[in-house]
Amino acid sequence: MKQRIWIFIFSIILCVILTGCIKKDERGQKQKVAIAGVLAMKPDILLMDEPFSGLDPLSLEQFLETLTVLHKHGMTQILSTHDVD
């Protein structure tokens, strides 16, 4: 399971490297890079504000799966969102 998390993190970083700089209007890519950067630090507690905004459906699904695995491994997660779904 840890391997899947690292694959997620490195796939985001690799995507950014291969596509070059993140453009000003690409909020979803910025969000993925920020998430990957934080997860790479292996925090005990993950505090997130609007973590799903700007993510496409596939990235959202991957992120939620990653959060589930991290929770099963004991990571505390706190998030705020305005999404009512």
C-alpha positions in Angstrom: 0.0 0.0 0.0 2.8 2.4 0.7 4.1 1.6 -2.7 0.9 2.8 -4.3 1.2 6.1 -2.4 4.7 6.6 -3.6 3.6 5.8 -7.1 0.9 8.5 -6.9 3.4 11.0 -5.5 6.1 10.3 -8.1 3.6 10.2 -11.0 2.5 13.7 -10.1 6.1 14.9 -9.9 7.0 13.2 -13.2 3.9 14.6 -14.9 5.0 18.1 -13.9 8.6 17.5 -15.0 7.5 16.2 -18.4 5.0 18.9 -19.1 7.3 21.7 -18.0 6.3 24.6 -15.9 2.9 24.8 -14.4 1.0 27.5 -16.1 -0.7 30.2 -14.1 -4.2 28.9 -14.8 -3.6 25.2 -14.1 -4.9 25.1 -10.5 -5.4 21.3 -10.6 -1.7 20.7 -11.3 -0.6 23.1 -8.6 -2.9 21.3 -6.2 -1.5 17.9 -7.1 2.1 19.1 -6.7 1.3 20.6 -3.3 -0.4 17.4 -2.2 2.6 15.3 -3.4 5.0 17.6 -1.6 3.3 17.4 1.7 2.8 13.6 1.5 6.5 13.2 0.7 7.3 14.7 4.1 5.4 11.8 5.7 3.5 13.9 8.3 1.6 12.4 11.2 -1.3 14.8 10.8 -2.6 16.1 7.5 -4.5 19.4 7.7 -6.2 20.3 4.5 -8.2 23.3 3.4 -10.3 22.7 0.2 -8.1 19.8 -0.9 -10.4 18.7 -3.7 -10.8 22.0 -5.5 -9.3 22.1 -8.9 -8.9 18.3 -9.2 -10.2 16.4 -12.2 -12.4 13.3 -11.5 -9.5 10.8 -11.9 -7.2 12.8 -9.7 -9.9 13.2 -7.1 -10.5 9.4 -7.1 -6.7 8.7 -6.8 -6.4 11.3 -4.0 -9.3 9.9 -2.0 -7.9 6.4 -2.4 -4.5 7.7 -1.1 -6.2 9.3 1.9 -8.0 6.1 2.7 -4.8 4.1 2.7 -3.0 6.8 4.8 -5.9 6.7 7.3 -5.7 2.9 7.5 -2.0 3.3 8.3 -2.8 5.7 11.2 -2.4 9.2 9.7 -4.8 11.7 11.2 -6.6 13.8 8.6 -8.4 17.1 9.2 -10.1 18.9 6.2 -12.4 21.7 5.6 -14.5 22.1 2.5 -17.6 23.9 1.2 -18.5 20.9 -0.9 -21.9 19.6 0.3 -21.7 16.3 -1.8 
